[in-house]
């Protein structure tokens, strides 16, 4: 699949030289010869100061020249310290792929060019996909390597504050406000705070949990990550090489705690963000925090980053008769340990990852479990099927693989995931057949694009099988359809056919409300309307209002798994830094 040849390097070198020549003149005639009719350009801040995708040579040729005139990109060359130009297959198409570097008036960037032959033009190699990504701002490079802080200020003359004194003063905010307030201390909040720290932007994370990492530590007892360790590193500080392939929740939680300390991030625990309002004239927020001691603190950050994840406010559906149930009712976010329900009878409503895992945990603890399915669910085996989408991360460097991930335009990413979903279905044929045999309703995502696009559009609706499906097939965990439920009574669930399923516990694995509702709660209806839809894909072919400027100045969103947050935090941090340095206006 990966075949590095001198021909690949020559082809990429030639294209990049002609591309730079065409942009510099500008020579629209030459530029037109460089793009395949069915081509894609994804620009991530480098030329447009936006995260956007353009489809088709005509759209690219219309948009590219004026942006190039403004940003003056130059110095296009194959990146010598990255993967060499090579032949690859992406989204079912053979192409020459090369990673390159370049610079603009304000920054230095990286990109990927993929070349395919144009049968209608003598098989001339032309750009099929082009990525231009801003990597750093000139004059504001990250404080890494040779740019690392020297530590001269830490009391070398044995007088004045030492390192610990300075850290306490920085984190205490007794005499100043942070430039950026990050709400939520999970992977999203830690990633963006670490990025901003390296850009010398004063940032405070607040989280309502008692201890750093509790957002993972307090989840149900048996939880481990469902994707593999090599994908999940946080920025700057990769997991140790001896870590397990699937990271247990408590191990990850402890790492978060160590990460905050090692990266010198300012973090307030047991702190509730109660809401805020924005002053257009001042370009600042007025926000209220309720601190650990119950006291309230007002702050005036210029930016607020909502890093509460895709899962915000628990969604609790109105289920007939549930208020009459005499047993315990809890949302999946409140579930802890099945040992408390040994010998009891439990109903779990919902068949996503949480529903299945909770049902399996209860069963393993000796409870009698009935799982209710509300809607069709995508099921894949955790290995190898669920990991196929991460295959590129099994070779090469993390930096290269992140860039490859960024480079794929939505249309081709969907095609690639559809091909992967077909492989998954073939690998899981026996499992899927068994589930259908017991009445489990399956789907494979919109247009059969698989589990990851379900996550990117819905935030759930799938299950990585780590054994619960097998228990359902064998009948060890009973399966019922929610549509067949009549009402709950004091004793349990009464079905439409008259059967009563007795229960002591009902767990609602029914997901979470959309982030828009959290925005309305914290900032009011006007801000919610200004921002609009969050998550999922819009006409621009990008995740809506994620990692980029929104309709509300000074309000940003970051969410997703560890890999998404690692990548998206880089782009979000660069925009905030650019605004603070006057390179970008504060407004959208």
C-alpha angles and dihedrals in degrees: 000000000000113000119166113201134168087240089062092054093047092049093049093045091050094049094048092049092050091045092054091046092051093049094046099053091026098238107177090180092060091041090055092057092055101063127071112231088243096050137137133210120195114188118191105192095301100107106359101037083231139091103243144144128214122197124208133020094264093057092045094049091051096049103034104064098057092045091048091049090055099043100032099215113201144149095063108180140145108273105246094202096051134073110304121248108281147164113263142164115235123176089349094306127112112229145156108251125197133174113218140178132220141157139227135196091281108023154008121255148187130217147173126227123194117194128200131171121262107224090196092057105048093282091291112173110250137171113278096172129010127188123190112183129178109234104177143351118247110250092014103069120159115270095247135127110343088007094056118128111270096215095228091140095062099100098280087161089053091243132098127022120338126212094280092049090053092047092052092049092048094050096042098062091201094148105021144034127239119254089223128031114199116199111207130034102218126106091296095054095042093049096052093042091052092049092049091047090059090051091052094246112147106240135177125194118205124191131173095221120101096235135029108262095025090121084072100024093060096052121106117307101251099044121135129164113275096215127060130272097245091065098047109062119138118231117288096354115070121196115265114271092242094060119120119264091243111040118222115232095243092049090052091046091053090048090054089055092049091045093056090052096044095045091045094234120173106237131172115196125200089029121135121205104220100183145285149216130218127233107211093194096051095035090226140112127233106212135175123221125189106211132210093268092052094254119131123232126196118210136180110211120169092221134035118196116197103212099166093120131233087297108072124140112018114250111229111183123212102253117186113256096357091125087061094055110116096207133072120297121193139161116242089250088067096048116112119160135001092212088082089065102046110149092010132113119248137187118201116194114203134044105219122110093286094048094050095044093048091047090051092046091051091047091049089052092056101263123137104239135198117188118206117206114211099181140356114295135204112233127191132167111254088233128070100343102054092046097053092091089061096051094118090062091063091077137027127026127315090238093055094045093050089052091049089051091051092047098063113097116222097255093053093041089055090050091048092050091047089055090049091048089056090054089049092052091052093048092047097042095121093046094049092046090053092051093049088050091063094045100263110155113228135192134171102215132267108327087356092287095147138230102316094059088049087058093046093050104030107014091234145003098133141087132211103213113233093159109303094099089056090052090051092050091050091047094242087123112040119229126213132171115240089219088066093056115109104184143314120256131186089274100048142276118349111203125214090250090059099258116135119211105205117218143176095191136034118193117194106211087176101134131234139297120258118275090245088075091055090050090052091049094050103034108016137252096289092059091044090055092046091054098041125184118006124205126007124071126293133189090287089065092236133107104276115253093345123135093347143073116300134202088268112070113232096017119109136174132211126174143143140082123323094272093049091049092048090054100036094047090062092058094042093050093050091054093050091048091048090052092048091051094047096250092117130034117248092237124081 
